[in-house]
């Protein structure tokens, strides 16, 4: 990534660049800031990805919830804490932007402006498209400095012709995060041939769609001589793989019939 003179005098920036921060794609990407760099105002989280098996560094609860959603969606790559190292050269109209507010008070070195997530989509022909997303709690939007940083981000991505949007906790409810956590865990457990058994469960669910899901799963365990709870695990796995579609924004009520749960 190109770095202009605005940042190149910073010893910290040069050190982090040598470490590979803010560079690479996929499993090779290293976020600009890591959870160990400074204390977070929220709950910092480190977790392994399901699509790309690297450790992701998320600085707050809302970033964690956003990551769970992005990973569940059809994004090819998710890069967190993406640095705008060429920000001064990229933005043309910057006279009224308060870059002076984003400096270390002791050293006067400029802070590197980052965007929470740079997402990559791939179409059927393999062509890539980038999308940038910033996540903030609505309480943060009461601060003028927050809006000043958001405006820098908005202009930066606009000049790069990359779609950028702000997301708040209103688009990332806790129930959605709970459901996404509940299903993604199945990617990391390999106690059974879940690919083969999930195909069989998929068939059972559709053949008995008018029955409560809990009864279908219990019957499946007994029929296949599996340990108790195996059917539920496979049901979660099918959701994680998007083989079955349900509303992830609501509580998943297994007392409902499979047909009703999907509606």
TAWO-V791534 format. One record per residue. RES is the residue in three letters. PHI is phi as a letter, one per 20 degrees, with the letter a starting at -180 (* if undefined). NEAR is the number of other C-alpha atoms within 12 Angstrom. D_FIRST is the distance of its C-alpha to the first C-alpha in Angstrom with 1 decimal. Layout:
BEGIN
res: {RES,RES}
phi: {PHI,PHI}
near: {NEAR,NEAR}
d_first: {D_FIRST,D_FIRST}
END
This chain:
BEGIN
res: {UNK,UNK,UNK,UNK,UNK,UNK,UNK,UNK,UNK,UNK,UNK,UNK,UNK,UNK,UNK,UNK,UNK,UNK,UNK,UNK,UNK,UNK,UNK,UNK,UNK,UNK,UNK,UNK,UNK,UNK,UNK,UNK,UNK,UNK,UNK,UNK,UNK,UNK,UNK,UNK,UNK,UNK,UNK,UNK,UNK,UNK,UNK,UNK,UNK,UNK,UNK,UNK,UNK,UNK,UNK,UNK,UNK,UNK,UNK,UNK,UNK,UNK,UNK,UNK,UNK,UNK,UNK,UNK,UNK,UNK,UNK,UNK,UNK,UNK,UNK,UNK,UNK,UNK,UNK,UNK,UNK,UNK,UNK,UNK,UNK,UNK,UNK,UNK,UNK,UNK,UNK,UNK,UNK,UNK,UNK,UNK,UNK,UNK,UNK,UNK,UNK,UNK,UNK,UNK,UNK,UNK,UNK,UNK,UNK,UNK,UNK,UNK,UNK,UNK,UNK,UNK,UNK,UNK,UNK,UNK,UNK,UNK,UNK,UNK,UNK,UNK,UNK,UNK,UNK,UNK,UNK,UNK,UNK,UNK,UNK,UNK,UNK,UNK,UNK,UNK,UNK,UNK,UNK,UNK,UNK,UNK,UNK,UNK,UNK,UNK,UNK,UNK,UNK,UNK,UNK,UNK,UNK,UNK,UNK,UNK,UNK,UNK,UNK,UNK,UNK,UNK,UNK,UNK,UNK,UNK,UNK,UNK,UNK,UNK,UNK,UNK,UNK,UNK,UNK,UNK,UNK,UNK,UNK,UNK,UNK,UNK,UNK,UNK,UNK,UNK,UNK,UNK,UNK,UNK,UNK,UNK,UNK,UNK,UNK,UNK,UNK,UNK,UNK,UNK,UNK,UNK,UNK,UNK,UNK,UNK,UNK,UNK,UNK,UNK,UNK,UNK,UNK,UNK,UNK,UNK,UNK,UNK,UNK,UNK,UNK,UNK,UNK,UNK,UNK,UNK,UNK,UNK,UNK,UNK,UNK,UNK,UNK,UNK,UNK,UNK,UNK,UNK,UNK,UNK,UNK,UNK,UNK,UNK,UNK,UNK,UNK,UNK,UNK,UNK,UNK,UNK,UNK,UNK,UNK,UNK,UNK,UNK,UNK}
phi: {*,f,c,e,f,f,d,f,e,e,f,f,f,f,f,f,f,f,f,n,f,m,c,n,c,l,f,e,f,c,f,f,d,d,f,e,f,a,f,e,f,d,e,f,c,d,b,e,f,e,e,d,f,c,e,e,d,c,e,b,g,f,f,f,f,f,f,g,f,f,f,f,f,e,e,f,b,c,d,e,l,e,e,e,f,d,f,f,e,f,e,f,e,c,g,e,e,e,f,f,e,d,c,f,f,e,e,m,f,f,f,f,f,c,d,g,b,d,d,d,d,c,e,f,e,n,f,e,c,d,c,d,c,d,d,b,f,f,f,f,f,e,e,f,f,f,f,f,f,f,f,f,f,g,f,g,f,f,f,e,l,d,f,c,b,e,c,d,f,f,e,c,f,f,f,f,f,f,f,f,f,f,e,f,g,f,f,e,d,c,f,b,e,f,f,f,f,f,f,f,f,g,f,f,f,f,f,c,f,e,e,g,g,g,f,f,f,f,f,f,g,f,f,e,l,e,f,g,n,f,f,f,g,f,f,f,f,f,f,g,e,m,f,c,d,c,f,f,e,d,f,e,e,f,f,f,f,f,f,f,f,e,e}
near: {16,18,23,19,17,24,29,22,17,23,15,22,29,21,16,24,26,15,18,20,30,38,28,20,22,26,21,20,28,29,39,39,36,26,27,15,15,14,15,19,15,17,18,24,24,22,23,22,30,32,26,21,18,22,24,37,35,40,34,27,27,34,40,38,35,39,44,39,33,35,34,29,22,20,28,29,35,45,45,45,36,37,36,39,35,28,37,28,20,23,25,18,17,21,11,13,24,20,27,21,21,21,18,15,11,8,13,16,22,27,30,38,36,33,39,41,42,39,35,28,24,16,13,10,8,10,11,16,22,24,30,39,33,37,39,34,26,18,13,20,19,12,14,14,18,24,21,24,32,32,27,36,42,32,29,32,31,21,21,22,16,21,24,28,25,30,29,22,26,19,22,30,25,23,22,30,30,22,29,39,30,26,33,32,25,28,29,21,18,14,15,19,16,27,22,15,28,33,21,24,37,33,21,29,35,23,16,22,24,20,23,23,33,29,25,34,38,29,25,31,26,16,19,19,14,22,19,18,20,32,37,33,36,44,42,36,37,32,32,32,29,22,21,27,22,29,19,32,20,19,20,30,19,25,19,21,24,32,21,22,27,24,15}
d_first: {0.0,3.8,6.4,9.9,13.2,14.0,12.3,12.1,15.8,15.7,16.8,16.1,12.4,12.2,14.4,12.6,9.3,11.9,13.3,10.4,10.3,8.3,7.1,9.5,12.1,15.8,17.4,14.5,12.5,13.0,13.3,12.2,16.0,18.7,22.4,23.5,21.5,23.9,26.9,26.5,28.9,29.5,29.8,26.7,26.5,25.0,25.8,25.2,24.1,26.7,24.5,21.7,23.3,21.0,21.6,20.4,20.4,22.1,23.2,26.2,28.9,27.6,24.1,26.0,28.2,25.4,23.7,27.1,27.5,24.1,24.7,28.2,27.1,25.8,22.1,20.6,17.7,17.4,14.3,15.7,14.5,11.1,9.5,9.2,7.3,7.8,11.2,13.4,12.4,12.4,15.8,18.6,21.5,20.8,24.0,25.6,22.7,23.5,20.4,23.0,24.0,20.7,21.3,22.8,26.5,27.2,24.4,23.3,19.6,17.6,16.7,13.3,14.1,13.6,15.0,17.3,16.5,14.3,16.8,17.0,20.3,21.6,24.7,27.6,26.1,22.8,20.9,18.1,18.0,15.8,17.7,16.7,19.5,20.4,23.5,26.0,29.7,31.9,33.1,29.7,30.0,33.0,30.7,29.7,26.5,25.4,25.9,24.0,20.9,21.5,21.8,18.4,16.9,19.3,18.5,14.7,15.2,18.2,16.4,14.0,17.3,16.6,19.7,19.6,22.6,24.1,26.2,28.9,31.3,33.7,31.6,31.2,34.8,35.7,37.9,35.0,33.1,36.3,36.8,33.3,33.7,37.1,36.1,32.7,34.5,36.3,33.3,33.6,37.4,39.0,42.6,43.9,43.2,41.6,40.5,44.1,45.8,43.5,44.6,48.2,47.6,45.9,49.2,51.4,49.6,50.1,53.7,54.6,52.6,55.5,55.7,53.9,50.7,51.9,55.1,53.2,50.9,54.0,55.9,53.0,52.9,56.6,56.7,54.1,55.4,52.0,51.5,51.9,48.7,47.3,47.7,45.9,43.0,42.9,43.2,40.0,38.3,39.3,37.8,34.5,34.4,35.5,38.5,40.5,39.5,40.7,39.9,37.4,37.9,41.5,43.3,43.9,47.7,49.0,52.6,51.7,52.3,49.4,50.1,50.1,47.0,45.0,46.4}
END
